[in-house]
């Protein structure tokens, strides 16, 4: 529905050039929030949709500039039952929402187009489904992916079985024509196999990576680090090509994938041969036409890098420079559940989220590593994952990165400076939090780190996971929010 003009007049006010540090940032007025914005889907920095999650009445808003011009409640249900939000993406100029539902013994994924008025448009489309087997594992949700040029989108999903593992896939073009559709079964126990990589190329090729873990004599997984094998798949027009990558190194993290129009898959990530630390970086290229590895490089960490713990590393960016080199940016991440006694023998559960060091490296097109850097940080939060992690953009020959940090890591004038005890960790308290800015030279990896924006000015936390780079207008859309009884939010636009 359209919002009243009187409301619009209130939120049109913006605050410009708020601080000495953030002189080029324009921010909207702080307003009451309808809930935590869990997803921003942008056409451009000044034109975007925001999804406000919630069990009772999730909402969708459309913004022009900082002004919400329309809003509506999301319809996450079919005639047979209520569904759960999965994701939303822009397909052409349409905002498309995906939600899953369990009905008639099937797990189903639907898509629904939404108009600029934030109302459902057209009919529900069944994207994919699989049977929930009795005695099998619990139903697992679908993974929606999209090509970088947004010309294709697709879905991949594991199919839980009583004993073995299988997965399904389906890809579409921007007109919702089916490009590929199929399923694949494997002779591995469900616990021993994990689909860890999903990449949809600008030519519509779907690449998937699956880890197969080592098991003991009883078929139990030894650990979720050491690998028996790593399988990669190239899916084009429903034809599937499978390859087993004999990596020769026992421990690897999730890889990052990129590809070209010749079915050449480029993979890179971290490797190690001990269960405690990673040893270095690897790079390889896979030719699916000839089904062979055509290039492979290993590079041990430098002394400057120090040691890295084995664990999960999220790949945020893979950027191709003008000379064909690749810039890879990844971040350590972990989560865990803890239980606390609250009296009378009852307990309350909470989810802990930890975001650690950022790893950045550059490698030439032939796989030769030019440099690698580690930017130390540690962010810990309970139940709210959005405040951790990073956001940023590429400009000329730099990557500009933002993340929340402990203000005690900086001088009063904003320079990064560690005390005798080293890095101060961040636990998201208003008085200790600030938004940090790191400017990285992509030629040599040298960087500067400064305090960009104190939280105390507005009382809002930055949400870097929702920062969106608009390379058409050279602007970064930024989002700020605070949870609690009086939830508030505002947006910012940074010109670059």
N, C-alpha and C positions, 0 to 999 in steps of 0.2 A: 504494500500500500504506500501511497505517497505521504510524506511527512508534511505537517503543517508548516507554512512559511514562517510563523512566529518562532518555531523551534529552530528552523534553519538559520534565522538571523542571529541566534545565540551562539551557534558553533562556528560562524564565519570568522569570528575574531581569532587572529593568530598572534603569536608572540615571536618576534624575530631577534636574532643575534643576542641570545640570552647571556652568554658567558664570555669571558676572555678567551677560553679555550675553543668553544664551539661557535666561532663567529660566523661560520657559513651554514649553520643549521637553522631552519625555519620550523617552528613547532606550533601545533594547534593549541587551543585552550584546553585545559584539563577538564574533562567532563565525566559524569557518572557512567559507569560501564554496565552493560547488560550481562556481564559475565566475562570470563577469560576468553580472549580471542585465540582460538586454537588453530586457526588456519587463515592465512591471507592469500588470496588468489588475485594476481594483478595483471591487468592489461598494460598499464603504464603506472608510474609512481603516483600520478594524480588521479588515476581511475582504477579502482580495485573493489573486490568483494571481500568481506570479512565474515567468517563463520564463528558464531558464539556457541560453544558447546554447552550441554546440560542435559540431564536425564529427562526433565519435564518438558521443556519447550525450547529446543535449539533454534537459533535465529540466524538469518542471513541478512547482511546489510550491504548496500552498494554505496560507495563513496565517490564523489567527484571533488578533487582537491581534498580538503579536510571535512567536507560537508556530506553527511549521510543523506542521500536524496531519496532512498527507498529502503524498505525493510519488510521482511515477512518471516513467518514461522516455517521451518522446514518440515516436509512431510516424509518421514522415514518409516513408511509402512506400506503394506499391500493389503488386499482384501482379507488375507488369511492371518495377518499378524504384524507386530511392530518390529522394525529393523534397527540396525545400529550403523551409525555413520562410519564410512570407510575413508573416503577422501573426496577432494574436489579439484578439478583442473579446468583450464580454459582450452576448449577445442574450437579453433577458429575464433569467432567473436562470441561464442556461447559459453556460459558457465555451466559445467556439468557436474552434478553431485552423484556420488556412488554410495550405496548402502547395502548391507548384507542382511539376510533374514533366513531363519530356519523354518521351513514349512514342508509338510508332507514327507518327512524323512529326508529332505534335501537341504543342502546349504546353497543359497543362491545369492548372486551379486546383481543388483539392478543399477541402472543409470537413469537420471532424471534431469532434463534440461531445465534451466531457470531463466526467466526473462530479466530484462533490466529493471523491472519492477519487483524483482525477488519473489516471483510467483512461479509455480510449476508450469511448464510449457510443453505441450505435446504429451505423448503417452510414455509410460514406463517401458524401458527396454531391458530385457533379461540379457545380461552380458555373459555370465558363465554360471555353472552349477555342478555339484557333485553329490553323490549319495553318502549319507552319514551311516556307516556300517554299525550294526549292533555288535557290541563286543570290541569295536575298534576304538581308536583314540578319539578324544573330543574334537569337535569340528574346529578347523583352523581358518582364519580369515584370509581374504584375497589380497594380493599385492598388485596395485595399479601402478603402471609405469608409463612414461611418455618420452618420445624422442626430443632431442634438444631443440629442433626446429618446430616442434609441436605438430608435425604433419602426420604422426602416427601415435597411437596409444595402445596399451594392451594390459592384460592381466595374467598373472601366474599364480598358481595355488597348489599347495600340497594336498594330497588326497589321503587322509588317514585310513589305514587298514588294520586288520587284526594282527598281521605279522610283518608284511612287507610295505615298502614305501612306493608311492607313485606321485606324479605331478601332472597338472593340466595347464594348458596355455591357450590364449586367444589374442589375436592382434587385430586392430582396426585402423583404417585411414581416417582422415578428418571428417569424411562424409559418413562415417559409421558403416562402411563396407568391410566385411570380414576378409582379412588378408591371410591369416593362418589360424588353425584350430586343431587341437589334438591332445592326447594324453600319452604318458609314458610310464611303464612300471619297471621296478628294479628288484633284484633278488637280495635286498638288504633289509635288515630290521629297521623299524621306524626310528628308533633312538640312534641308530648308527649313521644316518644320512641327514644332511641339512643343506637346503638351498640357500646359499649365502650371497649370490650375486645376480643382479638383473640389469640388463642394459638393452635398450631399444635404439637402434641406429637411425640415422636420417634417411636410410634407404628401406626401412621397414624390417631389417633383420633383427631377430630377437636372440640375444645371447644370455645364457644362464650358466651359473657355476655352482657345482654341488660338491660339498666335502663329504667324504666317506671316512669315518673314524675307525681306529683300531679297536678290536674287541678281544676279550679274553676267551678261554676255553668254554665258558658258559654262555658266550654270546653277549656279555655285558660290555658296554663301552668303557675302555680303560680310562680315558679322560677326553675332554672336548677340545684338545689342543693337537695331539699327535694324529697324523693322517695316514690312512691306508692308501688312499688315492684322492685325486682331485679331478672331477669330470667337468668338461665344458661342452656346451651344446650351441649349435647355430641353427636357428629355425627360420626358414624362408619359404613362403607359400606352402606351408604345412609340411615341407620336407625338413627332416631333422637329421643333423650330422652330429655324432658324438665322438669326443676324443678324451682319452685318459692322459692327463699331463703328468709325466714322470718328472717331478720337480727336483728330486734328489736332495731336498732339504725337508726335514721332518715337520717342523712347525711353521705355519704361515698364518697370517691374519687374513681377513677378508681382502680380496684383491679389488682394484679399481679397473673397470673396463672402458675401452673406447674402441671405435672401429672406423673403417673406411668403406668405400663402395665396392671393394674387391674381396670382401669376406675375410679381411685380415683383422684379427682381434688382437689388440694391444692390452697386456695385463701388467700391473705393477702392484707392489705391496711390501710388507715386511716379512722377513724370514728369521728362523733361529734353529739351533740344534740342541738347545737345553730347555728345560721347562720353566726357567726363571726369567731369562732375558732374551730379547730379540738381538740378533747379531748384525743385521744390515738390511739393505733394500734389494729387491730383485725386479727384473724387467724381462718380459718375453713377448714375442709375437707369434701368433698361431695362424697358419694358412689353412682355412677350412676347405679350400678347393683341392689342395694336394694332401690335406690332413697331416701336416707336419709342423713342428716348431722351427721357425726360420731364423729366429734371433733370440738370444738369451744372455743376460748379464747379471752378475751379482756384485754388490759393493758393500763392504763392511763399514760399520759406523766409524766416523772419525773420533778422535779423543774428545773433541769439542762437544760431540753429541752425547757423550756419556753412555749410560745404559737405559734401556727401555724395558718396562715390564711386559710380559706376554699378556695379552688381553684383547679386548675388542677395540678396534680403531675405525671410526667413522670417516669415510672419505667425503669431503665437502665439495672440493673443486678439482677438476682436471682441465687445464687450460693449454691450448696450443698457441705458441708464440709465432711471430712472423717468419722466423727461420725454421719452423717445424719442431722446435723443442717442446717438451711437455712440462708443465708445472703441476705438481700434485700437492694437495693440501689435505691433511687428515688430522684427526683428534682422538685422543684416548677417551674412552667412555665406559662406564660400568654402572650397573644398578643392582639393588638388592632389597629384599623385604625383611623387615624386622618386626618383632612383636613386643609390646610393652604391657606390663600388668597395670591395671587401673583400679584394682580393688575387687573384693568379693570373688577372687579367682578368675575374673574375666580379663581378657586381653584385647588390645587394639593394634591393628597392623598398620604399618606405614611403609612407603616406598622411598628409598634413598637413591638419589641420582648424583653421580660424580663425573665431572668433565675435567680431564687433565691436560697434559701437554699437547701443543700443536706441532706437528711435523710437516715441514715444507721442503720439497726438493725439486731440482730441475735436472732433466736428462735430455740428451740430444735425440734426434730421430732414429739414430742407430743403436740407442740403448745405453750409451755412455753417460754415466752420472757426472754432472758438472759441479753440483754443490748440494748440501743438505743442511738444514737448520732445525733446531728444537727451540720452541718458545715455551718457557715454563709457566704454567698456571695450574691452579687447582680450585674448582668450584664445586661446592657440595650443597644440595638442597633436598628438602623432604617434601614429597608428594607433588611438587611443582617442578617439572623438568624443563619448562620453557626458558627459565632465566639463565640456564647454563648454555654452553656451546658458543658458537661464533657466528658472525655475519660479516659481509664485506663486498668489495667490488674490485675489478681490474681497471686500471687507468694507465694508458701509455705503457710504460715498462715497470709498473708497480702493482702490487696487490695491497689494498688498504683493508685492514681487518679490525673488527671491533669485538670486544667481549667484556663482560662484567668482571671486576677485579676488586681486591681489597685496597682501599684508599691509602693504607699505611705503606704500600709498596711505592709510593710516589712522594716527592717533596711538595712543599706548599705551592711551588710554582709549576708543578705538573710533571717534573722529570722522574723517570723510573729510577729508583734507588733502593737497594736492599740493605737491611740492617744486618747486625751480627748473626742473627738467627736465621737469615735467609728469607725465602719467600713466605709472606703471610697468606694463609689460605683464606678463601672467601666462603662464608656461611650465610650470606644474604640477610644482613641486618642493615637497616637504613643508614646508620651512622658510619658503617665501614665500607659501603659499596660505592663504586664509581664505574663509569664506562671507560675502558681503556682503548687506545688507538695504536695500532702497529702498522708502520709503513715499510713494506719490504721491497727492496730493489731486486727485480727479477733477473738482472744480469749476473749478480754475484751473491745474492742472498743476504746482504747486509740490511739491517733494519734498525729503526728507531721506535721506542715504545714510550708513550706519554699518557697522562691522564687527560681524557677528552671531555668528560661531562660528569660532574658530581651529582649524586642522586638527591642530595639534601635540598636542592633548589625547588623541586616539584614534589618530592616524596614518592616518585614513581621509579620502578625498576625498568631498565632496558630489557627488551626481549629480542636478543640477536637472532634467534632462530626464525623470527618472522621478518627480518630485514630483507627487502627485495630490491635488487639492482635493476634499473631501467636504463639499458644501454642505448635506447633510441634518443632519450632526452638527457642522458648523462646525469641521472639523479638516483639517490638511494632512498627508498621509503623505509622509515624507521618506526618502530612501535614501542610504546612505553605503557606500563600497567602496574597496578598493585592490587593484590588479593585481599580478602578479609571482609569485614562487615561493610565498609564503605568503598567498594571496588571503584577504581577510577582508571582512566586511560587517556592517552593522547597520541597523536601521530606526528612525525617529523619528516621533512624532506631535506636531504643534503645534496647540494649541487656539486658535481665533480667534473 
